């Protein structure tokens, strides 16, 4: 099934063009392979083409590795986008490399426009300074941090999050960025506030009983 594609490329080469292409085909030994082929025309002194030189490289393993990587990335993307937490990864300069759908939604954006931006593009300067300081602490210490933070989003929502930040390490174990996971504790904090108010009212009543 791949041979017509090869024949077309050969015709292009014999017309005097250098041609490079990738193809998948089942070969006489019955094995399906991915190959990268480069055809270079062989010219006569008068400029006509008498044939061509061809180099065929078996790239089956590379293609399999690329497919596995895409599947792994898709699984990771599905995981973080279905998480009820806000998730992001920033590089050492504070630019977003990864954001999940919930995080982007709270900022009123799709995920793609956020990539390459920083918190300074979407947060008040005071908040962004505090966020950047915490990022730098994680980068310098190599240790995770946790804090409770109140956040106001462009939509006007006021939310409370438990934020955990941690170093992201590359293949050489060097820290290449900062990961962040935020758990929305707004309802929990509101419930705790309501409980404290209820306890205070009850204590006031009991303290004033005759």
Secondary structure, 3 states (H helix, E strand, C coil): CCHHHHHHHHHHHHCCCCEEEEEEEECCCCCEEEEEEEEEEEECCCCCEEEEEEEEEECHHHHHHHHHHHHHHHHHHHHHHCCCCEEEEEECCCEEEEECHHHHHHCCCCHHHHCCCEHHHCCCHHHHHHHHHHHHHHHHHCCCEEEEEEEECCCCCEEEEEEEEEEEECCCCCEEEEEEEEEECHHHHHHHHHHHHHHHHHHHHHHCCC
